[in-house]
Amino acid sequence: MAVIARMLVRRLLLLIPLLLGVILFVFIIMRFSQNKPEYAYFQGANPTPEQIHQFQLENGLLDPLPIRYLRFVGDLLQGDMGTSVLTKAPVLDSVLTALPLTLQLTFLGLLIGVVTALVFGVTAALFRDRWPDQLIRVLSLTGVAAPSFWLALLMIQYLAVDAGVFPTGGYINPADSFTGWLRSLTLPALALSLPVAAQLTRIVRTSMVEELDKDYVRTAIGNGLPPVVVVGRNVLRNALINPLTVLGLRVGYLLGGAVVIETIFSLPGMGKLMIDGVTNGDPAVVQGAVLTIATGFVVVNLVVDILYLLVNPRLRSAG
């Protein structure tokens, strides 16, 4: 356990410079954006150069970039993500309003993706080179090649417009109606998760096949242990180590893909917040939304790394 503890501490310590790097990257990228705060503030007006200069001076926009970055980091440490130049509302309030929906959509998509990948990946491995395996491999290849936005449009056309089973868009709070909430997020979650499920299915199948070919599996079955027990207790647990290493990247994909899916289904999440910020030329809102998603991606990968350390039997034996 000492080995695992040291690795956990090392991962946590690496999180600090990693987050600072993410903040720096977002900060620099936004400085090169054409959406400037001074132009957003005077949107619809015809300001004089003196008025623009005065706004820049009052808001520290003429300070050197290193000073502005340090001030930005200091504000973030105090929970201040800036203020929208259009609505004059704190960006943090907008993020806290939009983030729960994005997290709900991401979690539901992750649940669908993981369960689907486990069922189809294990089935394909157990029926290797037979028709269930061939069919699942074809379906997974098709799913990998199908982009989420295309699946979303197909689902809206056939399952919402033609069949009328699901709504075409909009969001219902689970506090108002759990059934309505589930119906409003089912199509977005499916469109978001199916490509991820297809990728994970291939990884789970490959890991299961490699594990099933190992000597301990044949020995255990030869000694009279039921195959179901061997697969469920040993093979599946060991085979999930490799898929777990890429799960963090897939969660990051879900977070990023939610931006597009939310726009297609008119969901008031981080995607809509970001698109509205770009459309309205509000750089503080865009910066806050991008930084939140990027930070979420880093934190999720840290959690997956920690889970990998905990479930890896070689690390446990080393401890």
C-alpha positions as CSV (number, residue, x, y, z in Angstrom):
1,M,0.0,0.0,0.0
2,A,3.0,2.3,0.5
3,V,3.7,2.2,-3.2
4,I,0.1,3.2,-4.1
5,A,0.1,5.9,-1.4
6,R,3.3,7.5,-2.9
7,M,1.8,7.3,-6.4
8,L,-1.4,8.9,-5.3
9,V,0.5,11.8,-3.6
10,R,2.5,12.2,-6.8
11,R,-0.6,12.4,-8.9
12,L,-2.2,14.9,-6.6
13,L,0.9,17.1,-6.6
14,L,1.0,17.0,-10.4
15,L,-2.5,18.3,-10.5
16,I,-1.4,21.8,-9.3
17,P,1.0,22.6,-12.2
18,L,-1.4,20.9,-14.7
19,L,-4.3,23.1,-13.7
20,L,-2.1,26.2,-13.8
21,G,-1.0,25.2,-17.3
22,V,-4.7,24.7,-18.3
23,I,-5.5,28.2,-17.0
24,L,-2.5,29.7,-18.8
25,F,-3.5,28.0,-22.1
26,V,-7.1,29.2,-21.9
27,F,-5.9,32.7,-20.8
28,I,-3.5,33.0,-23.8
29,I,-6.0,31.6,-26.3
30,M,-8.6,34.1,-25.2
31,R,-6.2,37.0,-25.6
32,F,-5.9,36.2,-29.3
33,S,-9.7,36.0,-29.7
34,Q,-11.4,38.6,-31.9
35,N,-14.0,38.9,-29.1
36,K,-12.5,41.7,-27.0
37,P,-14.2,42.9,-23.8
38,E,-14.1,46.5,-24.9
39,Y,-16.0,45.8,-28.1
40,A,-18.5,43.6,-26.3
41,Y,-19.1,46.4,-23.7
42,F,-19.8,49.0,-26.4
43,Q,-21.7,46.6,-28.6
44,G,-24.3,48.4,-30.6
45,A,-22.8,51.8,-29.8
46,N,-20.1,53.8,-31.6
47,P,-17.5,54.5,-29.0
48,T,-14.7,56.9,-29.5
49,P,-11.0,55.8,-29.2
50,E,-10.9,57.7,-25.9
51,Q,-13.8,55.8,-24.5
52,I,-12.3,52.5,-25.5
53,H,-8.9,53.5,-24.0
54,Q,-10.7,54.6,-20.7
55,F,-12.5,51.2,-20.5
56,Q,-9.2,49.3,-21.1
57,L,-7.5,51.4,-18.4
58,E,-10.2,50.9,-15.8
59,N,-10.3,47.1,-16.4
60,G,-6.5,46.6,-16.5
61,L,-6.5,45.5,-20.1
62,L,-3.4,47.6,-20.8
63,D,-1.3,45.8,-18.2
64,P,1.4,43.3,-19.3
65,L,0.1,39.8,-19.9
66,P,2.0,38.2,-16.9
67,I,0.4,40.7,-14.5
68,R,-3.0,40.0,-16.0
69,Y,-2.5,36.3,-15.8
70,L,-1.5,36.4,-12.1
71,R,-4.5,38.6,-11.4
72,F,-6.7,36.2,-13.2
73,V,-5.3,33.2,-11.2
74,G,-5.8,35.2,-8.0
75,D,-9.4,35.9,-8.9
76,L,-10.0,32.3,-9.7
77,L,-8.6,31.2,-6.3
78,Q,-11.2,33.5,-4.7
79,G,-14.0,32.0,-6.8
80,D,-14.2,34.9,-9.2
81,M,-14.3,33.9,-12.9
82,G,-15.0,37.5,-14.1
83,T,-18.1,39.4,-15.0
84,S,-20.1,39.3,-18.2
85,V,-19.7,42.7,-20.0
86,L,-23.2,42.3,-21.4
87,T,-25.3,41.1,-18.5
88,K,-23.0,42.5,-15.7
89,A,-23.7,39.1,-13.9
90,P,-20.8,37.1,-12.4
91,V,-19.7,34.4,-14.8
92,L,-19.5,31.9,-12.0
93,D,-23.3,32.2,-11.4
94,S,-23.9,31.4,-15.1
95,V,-21.5,28.4,-14.9
96,L,-23.1,27.1,-11.8
97,T,-26.5,27.3,-13.4
98,A,-25.5,25.5,-16.7
99,L,-23.0,23.0,-15.3
100,P,-25.5,20.6,-13.5
101,L,-27.3,19.8,-16.8
102,T,-24.0,19.1,-18.6
103,L,-22.9,16.8,-15.7
104,Q,-26.3,15.0,-15.9
105,L,-25.9,14.5,-19.6
106,T,-22.3,13.4,-19.3
107,F,-23.1,11.0,-16.5
108,L,-26.0,9.5,-18.3
109,G,-24.0,9.1,-21.5
110,L,-21.1,7.5,-19.5
111,L,-23.5,5.1,-17.9
112,I,-25.0,4.0,-21.2
113,G,-21.6,3.8,-22.9
114,V,-20.0,1.7,-20.1
115,V,-22.9,-0.7,-19.7
116,T,-23.2,-1.2,-23.5
117,A,-19.4,-1.7,-23.9
118,L,-19.3,-4.3,-21.1
119,V,-22.3,-6.3,-22.4
120,F,-21.2,-6.3,-26.1
121,G,-17.4,-6.5,-25.4
122,V,-17.7,-9.5,-23.1
123,T,-20.2,-11.2,-25.4
124,A,-17.9,-10.7,-28.4
125,A,-15.0,-12.2,-26.5
126,L,-16.9,-15.2,-25.2
127,F,-18.2,-15.9,-28.7
128,R,-14.9,-15.2,-30.4
129,D,-14.9,-15.6,-34.2
130,R,-18.5,-16.7,-34.2
131,W,-21.5,-14.8,-35.5
132,P,-22.2,-12.8,-32.4
133,D,-18.6,-11.6,-32.4
134,Q,-18.7,-10.8,-36.1
135,L,-21.9,-8.8,-35.7
136,I,-20.7,-6.9,-32.7
137,R,-17.4,-6.0,-34.5
138,V,-19.3,-4.7,-37.5
139,L,-21.6,-2.6,-35.2
140,S,-18.7,-1.3,-33.2
141,L,-16.9,-0.2,-36.4
142,T,-20.0,1.5,-37.6
143,G,-20.4,3.3,-34.2
144,V,-16.8,4.5,-34.2
145,A,-17.3,6.0,-37.7
146,A,-20.6,7.7,-36.8
147,P,-20.2,11.2,-35.4
148,S,-22.5,12.2,-32.5
149,F,-24.1,15.2,-34.2
150,W,-25.1,12.9,-37.2
151,L,-26.6,10.4,-34.8
152,A,-28.4,13.2,-33.0
153,L,-30.0,14.4,-36.2
154,L,-31.1,10.9,-37.2
155,M,-32.6,10.3,-33.7
156,I,-34.5,13.6,-33.8
157,Q,-35.9,12.7,-37.3
158,Y,-36.9,9.1,-36.6
159,L,-37.5,8.8,-32.9
160,A,-38.8,12.3,-32.1
161,V,-40.5,13.7,-35.3
162,D,-41.7,10.5,-37.0
163,A,-42.3,8.2,-34.0
164,G,-43.0,10.9,-31.4
165,V,-41.5,8.7,-28.7
166,F,-39.2,11.4,-27.4
167,P,-39.2,15.2,-27.5
168,T,-37.2,17.0,-30.2
169,G,-35.4,19.1,-27.6
170,G,-35.8,21.1,-24.4
171,Y,-35.1,20.2,-20.8
172,I,-37.3,19.2,-17.9
173,N,-36.0,19.5,-14.4
174,P,-36.0,16.1,-12.5
175,A,-37.6,17.9,-9.5
176,D,-40.6,18.7,-11.7
177,S,-40.9,15.3,-13.4
178,F,-38.4,12.5,-13.3
179,T,-40.0,10.8,-16.3
180,G,-40.0,14.0,-18.3
181,W,-36.3,14.6,-17.3
182,L,-35.4,11.1,-18.5
183,R,-37.2,11.5,-21.8
184,S,-35.6,14.9,-22.4
185,L,-32.1,13.5,-21.9
186,T,-32.4,10.0,-23.4
187,L,-31.8,11.0,-27.1
188,P,-29.0,13.4,-26.3
189,A,-27.3,10.8,-24.0
190,L,-27.7,8.1,-26.7
191,A,-26.2,10.3,-29.4
192,L,-23.4,11.3,-27.2
193,S,-22.6,7.8,-25.8
194,L,-22.9,5.5,-28.8
195,P,-19.5,6.4,-30.4
196,V,-17.9,6.0,-27.0
197,A,-19.6,2.7,-26.4
198,A,-18.4,1.5,-29.8
199,Q,-14.8,2.4,-29.0
200,L,-14.9,0.9,-25.5
201,T,-16.5,-2.3,-26.9
202,R,-13.5,-2.9,-29.1
203,I,-11.1,-2.3,-26.2
204,V,-13.1,-4.5,-23.8
205,R,-13.2,-7.3,-26.4
206,T,-9.5,-7.2,-27.0
207,S,-8.6,-7.2,-23.3
208,M,-11.0,-10.1,-22.6
209,V,-9.6,-12.2,-25.5
210,E,-6.1,-11.6,-24.2
211,E,-7.0,-12.5,-20.7
212,L,-9.0,-15.6,-21.7
213,D,-5.9,-17.0,-23.5
214,K,-3.8,-16.9,-20.4
215,D,-2.7,-20.1,-18.7
216,Y,-4.4,-19.4,-15.3
217,V,-7.8,-19.4,-17.0
218,R,-7.3,-22.9,-18.5
219,T,-5.8,-24.1,-15.2
220,A,-8.8,-22.9,-13.2
221,I,-11.4,-24.4,-15.6
222,G,-9.3,-27.6,-15.7
223,N,-9.4,-27.8,-11.9
224,G,-13.2,-27.8,-12.0
225,L,-14.1,-24.2,-11.4
226,P,-17.2,-23.2,-13.3
227,P,-16.4,-20.9,-16.4
228,V,-18.9,-18.4,-15.2
229,V,-17.0,-18.0,-11.9
230,V,-13.6,-17.8,-13.6
231,V,-14.8,-15.2,-16.0
232,G,-16.7,-13.1,-13.5
233,R,-14.3,-13.2,-10.6
234,N,-10.9,-13.1,-12.4
235,V,-11.0,-12.6,-16.1
236,L,-13.4,-9.7,-16.2
237,R,-11.7,-7.9,-13.3
238,N,-8.2,-8.2,-14.9
239,A,-9.5,-7.4,-18.4
240,L,-11.0,-4.1,-17.3
241,I,-7.7,-2.6,-16.3
242,N,-6.8,-1.6,-19.8
243,P,-10.2,-0.1,-20.7
244,L,-10.0,1.9,-17.5
245,T,-6.9,3.7,-18.6
246,V,-8.7,5.1,-21.7
247,L,-11.9,5.8,-19.8
248,G,-10.7,9.3,-18.7
249,L,-10.1,10.3,-22.3
250,R,-13.6,9.1,-23.3
251,V,-15.2,11.1,-20.4
252,G,-13.3,14.1,-21.7
253,Y,-14.8,13.4,-25.1
254,L,-18.3,13.3,-23.5
255,L,-17.7,16.6,-21.8
256,G,-16.6,18.2,-25.1
257,G,-19.2,16.5,-27.2
258,A,-21.9,17.7,-24.9
259,V,-21.3,21.2,-26.2
260,V,-22.5,20.2,-29.7
261,I,-25.3,17.9,-28.5
262,E,-26.7,20.5,-26.1
263,T,-26.9,23.0,-29.0
264,I,-28.7,20.5,-31.3
265,F,-31.3,19.6,-28.6
266,S,-31.6,23.1,-27.2
267,L,-30.4,22.1,-23.7
268,P,-29.4,25.0,-21.4
269,G,-26.1,23.6,-20.4
270,M,-22.4,24.6,-20.8
271,G,-22.7,24.2,-24.5
272,K,-25.4,26.8,-24.9
273,L,-23.6,29.0,-22.4
274,M,-20.4,28.8,-24.5
275,I,-22.2,29.3,-27.9
276,D,-24.2,32.3,-26.5
277,G,-20.9,33.8,-25.3
278,V,-19.3,33.4,-28.7
279,T,-22.4,34.7,-30.5
280,N,-22.8,37.7,-28.3
281,G,-19.1,38.5,-28.2
282,D,-18.8,38.0,-24.4
283,P,-15.2,36.7,-23.9
284,A,-15.6,36.4,-20.1
285,V,-18.4,33.9,-20.5
286,V,-16.5,31.9,-23.1
287,Q,-13.4,31.9,-21.0
288,G,-15.3,30.7,-17.9
289,A,-17.1,27.9,-19.8
290,V,-13.9,26.7,-21.6
291,L,-11.9,26.8,-18.4
292,T,-14.6,24.8,-16.5
293,I,-14.8,22.1,-19.2
294,A,-11.0,21.9,-19.4
295,T,-10.6,21.7,-15.6
296,G,-13.3,19.0,-15.5
297,F,-11.3,17.0,-18.1
298,V,-8.1,17.2,-16.0
299,V,-9.9,16.2,-12.8
300,V,-11.7,13.3,-14.4
301,N,-8.4,11.9,-15.7
302,L,-6.9,12.3,-12.3
303,V,-9.8,10.2,-10.8
304,V,-9.3,7.6,-13.5
305,D,-5.6,7.4,-12.7
306,I,-6.3,6.9,-9.1
307,L,-8.8,4.1,-9.9
308,Y,-6.3,2.5,-12.1
309,L,-3.7,2.5,-9.2
310,L,-6.3,1.0,-6.9
311,V,-7.5,-1.8,-9.1
312,N,-4.1,-2.8,-10.7
313,P,-3.1,-6.1,-8.9
314,R,0.6,-5.7,-9.7
315,L,0.6,-2.4,-7.8
316,R,-1.3,-3.9,-4.9
317,S,1.1,-6.8,-4.7
318,A,4.1,-4.4,-4.9
319,G,2.6,-2.5,-1.9
